[in-house]
Amino acid sequence: MTPAQDRLKDQLCAALAGILRRKKVHIPEAGLPVWESFLTLTQTRRHHANGPEPISLLEIEAYNRMFGPISRQHVEMLLAMDLVWLEWAVKPSGKSAKKKEPVIPLTAEMFDFAFGR
């Protein structure tokens, strides 16, 4: 990546972090194609019991085939933005940030009871 592309990546990540914190931000015009790609790709994100998964390279490859070629540098920017989004998505906030103690402690007997041993 060139220094200019590296700065653009940092600006896009900062803009995304600001939006996720509900702040008014400026998205650099040079980064709009990457921004739009990220918004499209983030909708394809899979979720499971432990939370969201990162945008996969297979999804990026499929996007590349459907909407036209994107450069390796743009893929690096997308992945950096994805890390910002994932950190925000899994970070506990507010009341849920407090660690809650289980109502019933998990003992060997409770485990056996729950799983029928």
C-alpha positions as CSV (number, residue, x, y, z in Angstrom):
1,M,0.0,0.0,0.0
2,T,1.2,3.5,-0.7
3,P,1.2,6.1,2.1
4,A,-1.8,7.8,0.5
5,Q,-3.7,4.5,0.5
6,D,-2.7,3.8,4.0
7,R,-4.0,7.2,5.1
8,L,-7.3,6.5,3.3
9,K,-7.6,3.2,5.1
10,D,-7.0,5.0,8.4
11,Q,-9.6,7.7,7.5
12,L,-12.2,5.1,6.5
13,C,-11.6,3.1,9.7
14,A,-11.9,6.3,11.8
15,A,-15.1,7.3,10.0
16,L,-16.6,3.9,10.6
17,A,-15.7,4.0,14.3
18,G,-17.2,7.5,14.5
19,I,-20.5,6.4,12.9
20,L,-20.7,3.4,15.2
21,R,-20.3,5.8,18.1
22,R,-23.1,7.9,16.6
23,K,-20.9,10.8,15.8
24,K,-21.1,13.0,12.7
25,V,-18.2,12.1,10.4
26,H,-16.9,12.9,7.0
27,I,-16.3,10.0,4.6
28,P,-13.5,10.8,2.3
29,E,-14.7,11.0,-1.3
30,A,-11.8,8.9,-2.5
31,G,-13.0,6.1,-0.2
32,L,-16.6,6.1,-1.3
33,P,-16.3,3.0,-3.5
34,V,-14.6,1.1,-0.6
35,W,-17.3,2.4,1.8
36,E,-20.1,1.2,-0.5
37,S,-18.4,-2.2,-0.9
38,F,-18.2,-2.5,2.9
39,L,-21.8,-1.6,3.4
40,T,-22.8,-4.3,0.8
41,L,-20.5,-6.9,2.2
42,T,-21.4,-6.4,5.8
43,Q,-25.0,-7.3,4.9
44,T,-23.7,-10.8,3.9
45,R,-22.1,-11.3,7.3
46,R,-23.1,-14.5,9.0
47,H,-24.0,-14.6,12.7
48,H,-23.8,-17.5,15.1
49,A,-24.3,-18.0,18.9
50,N,-20.9,-16.3,19.7
51,G,-21.7,-13.3,17.6
52,P,-20.9,-12.0,14.0
53,E,-18.3,-13.6,11.8
54,P,-15.8,-11.5,9.8
55,I,-16.5,-10.8,6.2
56,S,-15.0,-13.8,4.4
57,L,-12.6,-13.7,1.5
58,L,-15.1,-15.8,-0.4
59,E,-17.7,-13.1,0.0
60,I,-15.2,-10.5,-1.2
61,E,-14.4,-12.8,-4.2
62,A,-18.1,-13.2,-5.0
63,Y,-18.6,-9.4,-4.7
64,N,-15.6,-9.0,-7.0
65,R,-17.2,-11.3,-9.7
66,M,-20.6,-9.7,-9.4
67,F,-19.8,-6.0,-9.2
68,G,-16.4,-5.7,-10.9
69,P,-12.8,-6.0,-9.9
70,I,-11.6,-4.4,-6.7
71,S,-7.9,-4.0,-6.0
72,R,-5.9,-5.8,-3.4
73,Q,-5.5,-2.5,-1.6
74,H,-9.3,-2.1,-1.4
75,V,-9.5,-5.6,0.0
76,E,-7.0,-4.6,2.7
77,M,-9.1,-1.5,3.5
78,L,-12.3,-3.6,3.7
79,L,-10.7,-6.1,6.0
80,A,-9.4,-3.2,8.3
81,M,-12.9,-1.7,8.4
82,D,-14.3,-5.1,9.2
83,L,-12.0,-5.4,12.2
84,V,-13.3,-2.0,13.5
85,W,-16.9,-3.2,13.0
86,L,-16.2,-6.5,14.7
87,E,-14.6,-4.8,17.7
88,W,-17.6,-2.6,18.0
89,A,-20.1,-5.5,17.6
90,V,-18.6,-7.8,20.3
91,K,-17.6,-5.1,22.8
92,P,-19.9,-5.1,25.7
93,S,-21.4,-1.8,26.5
94,G,-23.5,-0.2,29.3
95,K,-25.3,-2.5,31.7
96,S,-24.4,-5.6,29.8
97,A,-20.7,-4.8,30.3
98,K,-21.0,-5.9,34.0
99,K,-20.1,-9.5,34.5
100,K,-23.1,-11.4,35.7
101,E,-22.8,-14.4,38.0
102,P,-24.8,-17.4,37.1
103,V,-27.9,-17.9,39.2
104,I,-27.0,-21.6,39.8
105,P,-23.3,-22.4,39.9
106,L,-22.2,-25.0,37.4
107,T,-21.0,-28.0,39.3
108,A,-20.3,-31.6,38.1
109,E,-23.7,-32.7,39.4
110,M,-25.5,-29.8,37.5
111,F,-23.5,-30.6,34.3
112,D,-24.5,-34.3,34.6
113,F,-28.1,-33.3,35.2
114,A,-28.2,-30.9,32.2
115,F,-26.6,-33.4,29.8
116,G,-28.3,-36.5,31.1
117,R,-25.2,-38.4,32.4
